[in-house]
């Protein structure tokens, strides 16, 4: 259910921004990205390739969607790591 909620949220955000070139393709891309983003971090490294292959089988027309970036948050995380003497990767 959380994947569907997140996918719905992502679709509403895209529609507010006016990213409606081809709605079925947009929905498919957003669902693929949501599935990828919500599951990759839970997998062991050996399973990542298999998971990506499954996504390509489920969404054959879709290229890998761009990873969503959060530059402001990432910069704050880097600064916090520096302050605490941690290594950011």
C-alpha distances in whole Angstrom, upper triangle without the diagonal:
4,5,5,6,9,10,11,12,14,15,17,18,20,21,23,25,26,24,25,27,25,22,21,21,20,16,17,18,15,13,15,16,12,12,15,15,12,13,17,18,17,19,23,25,26,23,22,24,23,19,21,23,19,18,22,22,18,19,23,24,23,25,23,22,23,22,21,24,25,28,29,27,28,31,31,29,32,35,33,34,37,38,37,39,35,35,32,31
4,5,5,6,8,10,10,12,14,15,16,18,20,21,23,24,23,24,26,25,22,21,21,19,16,17,17,14,12,14,14,10,10,13,12,9,11,15,15,15,17,21,23,25,21,21,23,22,18,20,22,19,18,21,22,19,20,23,24,22,23,21,20,21,19,18,21,21,25,25,23,24,28,27,26,29,31,30,30,34,34,33,35,32,31,29,27
4,5,5,6,8,10,10,12,14,15,16,18,20,21,22,21,21,23,22,19,18,18,16,13,13,13,11,8,10,10,7,7,10,10,7,9,13,14,14,16,20,21,23,19,18,20,19,16,17,19,16,14,18,18,15,16,20,20,18,20,18,16,18,16,16,19,20,24,25,23,24,27,27,26,28,31,30,30,34,35,34,35,32,31,28,26
4,5,5,6,9,10,10,12,14,15,16,18,20,21,19,19,22,20,17,16,17,15,11,12,13,11,8,11,12,9,9,13,13,11,13,16,18,18,20,23,25,26,23,21,23,22,18,19,21,18,16,19,19,16,16,20,20,19,20,19,17,19,18,18,21,22,26,27,25,26,30,29,28,31,34,33,33,37,38,37,39,35,34,31,30
4,5,5,6,9,10,11,12,14,15,17,19,20,19,20,22,21,18,18,18,16,13,15,15,12,10,14,13,10,11,14,13,12,14,18,18,18,21,25,27,28,25,23,26,25,21,21,24,21,19,22,23,19,19,23,23,21,23,21,19,20,19,17,20,20,24,25,23,25,28,27,27,30,32,31,32,35,36,35,37,34,34,30,29
4,5,5,6,9,10,11,12,14,15,17,18,17,18,21,20,17,17,17,14,12,13,13,9,9,11,10,7,9,12,10,9,12,15,16,16,19,23,24,26,23,21,23,23,19,19,22,20,17,20,21,18,18,22,22,19,20,18,16,16,15,13,16,17,21,21,19,21,24,24,23,26,29,28,29,32,33,33,34,31,30,27,26
4,5,5,6,9,10,11,12,14,15,16,15,15,18,17,14,13,13,11,8,10,10,6,6,9,9,6,8,11,11,10,13,16,17,18,20,24,25,26,23,21,22,22,18,18,20,18,15,18,19,16,15,19,18,16,17,16,14,15,14,13,17,18,22,23,21,23,26,26,26,28,31,30,31,34,35,35,37,33,32,29,27
4,5,5,6,9,10,10,12,14,15,14,15,17,16,13,13,14,12,9,11,12,9,9,12,12,10,12,15,14,14,17,19,21,21,23,27,28,30,27,25,26,26,22,22,24,22,18,21,22,18,18,21,20,18,20,19,16,18,17,16,19,20,23,24,23,25,28,28,28,30,33,32,33,36,37,37,39,36,35,32,30
4,5,5,6,9,10,11,13,14,14,15,18,18,15,16,16,13,11,14,14,10,11,14,12,10,13,15,14,13,17,19,20,21,24,27,28,30,27,25,27,27,23,23,25,23,20,23,24,21,20,23,22,20,21,20,17,17,16,14,17,17,20,21,20,22,25,25,25,28,30,29,30,33,34,34,36,33,33,29,28
4,6,5,6,9,10,11,12,11,13,15,15,13,14,14,10,9,11,10,7,9,11,10,8,12,13,12,12,16,18,19,20,23,26,27,29,26,23,25,25,21,20,23,21,18,20,22,19,17,21,20,17,18,16,13,13,13,11,14,15,18,19,19,20,23,24,24,26,28,28,29,32,33,34,35,32,31,28,26
4,5,5,6,9,10,11,9,10,13,12,10,11,11,8,7,10,10,7,9,12,11,10,13,15,15,15,18,20,22,23,25,29,29,31,28,25,26,26,23,22,24,22,19,20,22,19,17,20,18,16,18,17,14,15,15,14,17,18,21,22,22,24,27,27,27,30,32,32,33,36,37,37,39,36,35,31,30
4,5,5,6,9,10,10,11,14,15,12,14,15,11,10,14,14,10,12,16,15,13,17,19,17,18,21,23,24,26,28,31,32,34,31,28,30,30,26,25,27,26,22,24,26,22,21,24,22,20,21,21,17,18,18,16,18,19,22,22,22,24,27,27,28,30,32,32,34,36,37,38,39,37,36,32,31
4,5,5,6,9,9,11,14,15,13,15,15,12,12,15,14,11,13,16,14,13,17,18,16,17,21,22,23,25,27,31,31,33,30,28,29,30,26,25,27,26,23,24,26,23,21,24,23,20,21,19,16,16,16,13,15,15,18,19,19,21,23,24,25,27,29,29,31,33,34,35,37,34,33,29,28
4,5,5,6,5,8,11,12,10,13,12,9,9,13,11,9,12,14,13,13,16,17,16,18,21,22,24,26,27,31,31,33,30,27,28,29,25,23,26,25,21,22,24,22,19,22,20,17,18,17,14,14,15,12,15,16,19,20,20,22,24,25,26,28,30,31,32,34,36,37,38,35,34,30,29
4,5,5,6,6,10,11,9,12,13,10,10,14,13,11,14,17,16,16,19,21,20,21,24,25,27,29,31,34,34,36,33,30,31,31,28,26,28,27,24,25,26,23,21,23,21,19,20,20,17,17,18,16,19,20,22,23,24,26,28,29,30,32,33,34,36,38,39,40,41,39,38,34,33
4,5,8,9,13,15,13,16,17,13,14,17,16,14,17,20,18,18,21,23,21,22,26,27,28,30,32,35,36,38,35,32,33,34,30,29,31,30,26,28,30,27,24,27,24,22,23,23,19,19,19,17,18,19,21,22,22,25,26,27,28,31,32,33,34,37,38,39,40,38,37,34,33
4,6,9,12,14,13,16,16,13,14,17,16,14,17,19,17,18,21,22,21,22,26,26,27,30,32,35,35,37,34,31,32,33,30,28,30,30,26,27,29,27,24,26,23,21,21,21,17,17,17,15,16,17,19,20,21,23,25,26,27,29,30,31,33,35,36,37,39,37,36,32,31
4,5,8,11,11,14,14,11,13,16,15,14,18,19,18,19,22,23,22,24,27,28,30,32,33,36,36,38,36,32,33,34,31,28,30,30,26,26,28,26,23,25,22,20,21,21,18,18,19,17,19,20,22,23,24,26,28,29,30,32,34,35,36,38,40,41,42,40,39,35,33
4,6,9,9,12,11,8,11,13,12,11,15,16,15,16,20,20,20,22,25,25,27,29,31,34,33,35,32,29,30,30,27,25,27,26,23,23,25,23,20,21,18,16,17,17,14,14,16,15,17,19,21,22,24,25,27,28,29,31,33,34,35,37,39,40,41,38,37,33,31
4,6,6,9,9,7,10,12,12,12,15,17,16,18,20,21,22,23,26,27,29,31,32,35,35,36,33,30,31,31,28,26,27,26,23,23,24,22,19,20,17,16,17,18,16,17,19,18,20,22,25,26,27,28,30,32,33,34,36,37,39,41,42,43,44,42,40,36,34
4,6,9,8,7,11,13,12,13,16,17,17,19,21,22,23,25,27,28,30,32,33,36,35,36,33,30,30,30,28,25,26,26,22,22,23,21,18,19,15,14,16,17,15,16,19,19,21,24,26,28,29,30,32,34,34,36,38,39,40,42,44,45,46,43,41,37,35
4,6,5,6,9,10,11,12,14,15,16,18,20,21,22,24,26,27,29,31,32,35,34,35,32,29,29,29,26,24,24,24,20,20,21,19,15,16,13,13,15,17,15,17,20,20,23,25,28,30,30,31,34,35,36,37,40,41,41,43,45,46,47,44,42,38,36
4,5,5,6,8,10,10,12,14,15,16,18,20,21,22,24,25,28,29,30,33,33,34,31,28,28,28,25,23,24,23,19,19,20,18,15,17,14,13,16,17,15,17,20,19,22,25,27,29,30,30,33,35,35,37,39,40,40,43,45,45,46,43,41,38,35
4,5,5,6,9,10,11,12,14,15,17,18,20,21,23,24,27,28,28,32,32,32,29,26,26,26,23,21,21,20,17,17,17,15,12,14,11,11,14,16,15,18,20,20,23,26,29,31,31,32,35,36,36,37,40,41,41,44,46,46,47,44,42,38,36
4,5,5,6,8,10,10,12,14,15,16,18,20,21,22,25,26,27,30,29,30,27,24,24,23,21,19,19,18,15,14,16,13,10,11,9,8,11,13,11,14,17,18,21,24,27,29,29,29,32,34,34,35,38,39,39,41,43,44,44,41,39,35,33
4,5,5,6,9,10,11,12,14,15,16,18,20,21,23,25,26,29,29,30,27,24,24,24,21,19,20,19,16,16,17,15,12,14,12,10,12,13,10,13,15,15,18,21,24,26,26,26,29,31,31,32,35,36,36,38,41,41,42,39,37,33,31
4,5,5,6,9,10,10,12,14,15,16,18,20,22,23,24,28,28,29,26,23,23,23,20,18,20,18,14,15,16,13,11,14,12,11,13,14,12,14,16,16,19,22,25,27,26,27,30,31,31,33,36,36,36,39,41,41,42,39,37,33,31
4,5,5,6,9,10,11,12,14,15,17,18,21,22,22,25,25,26,23,20,20,20,17,15,16,14,11,12,13,10,7,10,9,8,11,11,10,13,15,16,20,22,25,28,27,27,31,32,31,33,36,36,36,39,41,41,42,38,36,33,30
4,5,5,6,8,10,10,12,14,15,16,19,21,21,24,24,25,22,19,19,19,16,14,15,15,11,11,13,11,8,11,9,6,8,8,6,10,12,12,16,19,22,25,24,24,27,29,28,30,33,33,33,36,38,38,39,35,33,30,27
4,5,5,6,9,10,10,12,14,15,18,19,20,24,24,25,22,19,20,20,17,15,17,16,12,14,16,13,11,14,13,10,11,11,8,10,11,11,15,17,20,22,22,22,26,27,26,28,31,31,31,34,36,36,37,34,32,28,26
4,5,5,6,8,10,10,12,14,17,17,18,22,22,23,20,18,19,18,14,14,15,13,10,12,14,11,9,13,13,11,12,12,10,13,13,13,17,19,23,25,24,24,28,29,27,30,32,32,32,35,37,37,38,34,33,29,27
4,5,5,6,9,10,11,12,15,16,16,19,19,20,17,15,15,15,11,10,12,11,7,9,11,9,7,10,11,8,10,8,8,11,11,13,16,19,22,25,24,23,27,28,27,29,32,32,31,34,36,36,37,33,31,28,25
4,6,5,6,8,10,10,13,15,16,19,19,20,17,14,15,16,12,11,14,13,9,11,14,12,11,13,13,10,10,8,6,8,8,9,13,15,19,21,20,20,23,24,23,25,28,28,28,31,33,33,33,30,28,24,22
4,5,5,6,8,10,12,13,15,18,19,21,18,15,17,17,13,13,15,14,11,14,16,13,13,16,16,13,14,12,10,11,10,10,14,16,19,21,19,20,23,24,23,25,28,28,28,31,32,32,33,30,28,25,22
4,6,5,6,8,11,11,12,16,17,18,15,13,14,14,10,10,13,11,8,12,13,11,11,15,16,13,14,12,11,13,12,13,16,18,22,24,22,22,26,26,25,27,30,29,29,32,34,33,34,30,29,25,23
4,6,5,6,9,10,11,14,14,15,13,10,12,12,8,8,11,10,8,11,13,12,12,14,16,13,12,10,9,11,9,11,14,17,20,22,20,20,23,25,23,24,28,27,26,29,32,31,31,28,26,23,20
4,6,6,7,10,11,14,15,17,14,12,14,15,11,11,15,14,12,14,17,15,15,18,19,15,15,11,10,11,8,9,12,14,17,19,17,16,20,21,19,21,24,24,23,26,28,28,28,25,23,20,17
4,6,7,8,10,14,15,17,15,13,15,16,12,13,16,15,13,16,18,16,16,20,21,18,18,15,14,14,12,12,15,16,19,21,18,18,22,22,20,23,26,25,24,28,29,28,29,26,24,21,19
4,6,5,7,11,12,14,11,9,12,12,9,10,13,12,11,15,16,15,16,19,21,18,18,15,15,16,13,15,17,18,22,23,21,20,24,24,22,24,27,26,25,29,30,29,30,26,24,22,19
4,5,5,8,9,11,9,7,10,11,8,9,12,12,11,14,16,16,16,19,21,18,17,13,14,14,12,14,16,18,20,22,20,19,22,23,21,22,25,25,23,27,29,27,28,24,22,19,16
4,6,8,9,12,11,9,13,14,11,12,16,16,15,18,20,19,20,23,24,21,20,17,16,16,13,14,16,17,19,21,18,17,21,21,18,20,23,22,20,24,26,24,24,21,19,17,14
4,7,10,12,10,10,13,13,11,13,16,15,15,19,20,19,21,23,25,23,22,19,19,19,17,18,19,20,23,24,21,20,24,24,21,23,26,24,23,26,28,26,27,23,22,20,17
4,6,8,6,6,10,10,9,11,14,13,14,17,18,18,20,22,24,22,21,18,19,20,17,19,21,22,25,27,24,22,26,26,23,24,28,27,25,28,30,28,28,24,22,21,18
4,6,6,7,10,11,10,13,15,15,16,19,20,21,22,24,26,24,23,20,21,22,19,21,23,24,26,28,25,23,27,27,24,25,28,27,25,28,30,28,27,23,22,20,17
4,5,5,8,10,10,12,14,15,16,18,20,21,22,23,25,23,21,18,20,20,18,21,22,24,25,28,25,23,26,27,24,24,28,27,24,27,30,28,27,23,21,19,16
4,6,7,8,10,11,12,14,16,17,18,20,21,22,25,23,22,19,21,22,21,23,25,27,29,31,29,27,30,31,28,28,32,31,28,31,34,32,31,27,24,23,20
4,6,5,6,9,10,11,12,14,15,17,18,20,22,21,20,17,19,21,19,22,24,26,28,31,28,26,30,31,28,28,32,31,29,32,34,33,32,28,26,24,21
4,5,5,6,9,10,11,12,14,15,16,18,20,18,17,14,16,17,15,18,20,23,25,27,25,23,27,28,25,26,30,29,27,30,33,31,30,27,24,22,19
4,5,5,6,9,10,11,12,14,15,16,18,17,15,13,16,17,17,20,22,25,27,30,28,26,29,31,28,28,32,32,30,32,35,34,33,29,27,25,21
4,5,5,6,9,10,11,12,14,15,18,17,16,15,17,19,19,22,24,27,29,32,30,28,32,33,30,31,35,34,32,35,38,37,36,32,29,27,24
4,5,5,6,9,10,11,12,14,17,15,15,13,15,17,16,19,21,24,27,29,27,26,29,31,28,29,33,32,31,34,36,35,35,31,28,26,23
4,5,5,6,9,10,10,11,14,12,11,9,12,14,14,17,20,23,25,28,26,25,28,30,28,28,32,32,31,33,36,35,35,31,28,26,22
4,5,5,6,9,10,10,13,12,12,11,14,17,17,20,23,26,29,32,30,29,32,34,31,32,36,36,34,37,40,39,38,34,32,29,26
4,5,5,6,9,10,13,12,13,12,15,18,18,21,24,27,29,32,30,29,33,34,32,33,37,36,35,38,41,39,39,35,33,30,27
4,5,5,6,8,11,9,10,9,11,14,15,17,21,24,27,29,28,27,30,32,30,31,35,35,34,36,39,38,38,34,32,29,26
4,5,5,5,8,7,8,8,11,14,16,19,22,25,28,31,30,29,32,34,32,33,37,37,36,38,41,40,40,36,34,31,27
4,6,5,9,10,11,12,15,18,19,22,25,29,31,34,33,32,35,37,35,36,40,40,39,41,44,43,43,39,37,34,31
4,6,9,9,12,12,14,17,19,21,24,27,30,33,32,31,35,36,34,36,39,39,38,41,43,43,43,39,37,34,31
4,6,6,8,10,11,15,17,19,22,25,28,31,30,30,33,35,33,35,38,38,37,40,43,42,42,39,36,33,30
4,6,8,10,12,16,18,21,24,28,30,33,33,32,35,37,35,36,40,40,40,42,45,44,44,41,38,35,32
4,7,10,11,15,18,20,23,27,29,32,32,31,34,36,35,36,40,40,40,42,45,45,45,41,39,35,32
4,6,8,11,14,16,20,23,25,29,28,27,31,33,32,33,36,37,36,38,41,41,41,38,35,32,29
4,6,9,12,15,18,21,23,27,26,25,28,31,30,30,34,35,34,36,39,39,39,35,32,29,26
4,6,9,12,15,18,20,24,23,22,25,27,26,27,30,31,30,32,35,35,35,32,29,26,22
4,6,9,12,15,18,21,21,20,23,25,24,25,28,29,29,31,34,34,34,31,28,25,22
4,6,9,12,14,18,18,17,20,22,21,22,25,26,26,28,31,31,31,28,25,22,19
4,6,10,12,15,15,14,17,19,18,19,22,23,22,25,27,28,28,25,22,19,16
4,7,10,12,12,12,15,17,16,18,20,21,22,24,26,26,27,24,22,19,17
4,6,9,9,9,11,13,13,14,17,18,19,21,23,24,24,22,20,16,15
4,6,5,6,9,10,11,12,14,15,16,18,20,21,22,20,19,15,15
4,6,5,6,9,10,10,12,14,15,16,18,20,21,19,18,14,14
4,6,5,6,9,10,11,12,14,16,17,19,20,19,18,15,16
4,5,5,6,9,10,11,12,14,15,17,18,16,16,13,14
4,5,5,6,9,10,10,12,14,15,16,14,13,10,10
4,5,5,6,9,10,11,12,14,15,14,13,10,12
4,5,5,6,9,10,11,12,14,13,13,11,13
4,5,5,6,9,10,11,12,10,10,8,10
4,5,5,6,9,10,10,9,8,6,9
4,5,5,6,9,10,10,10,9,12
4,5,5,6,9,8,10,9,13
4,5,5,6,5,6,6,10
4,5,5,6,7,8,12
4,6,8,10,11,15
4,6,9,11,14
4,7,9,13
4,6,10
4,7
4
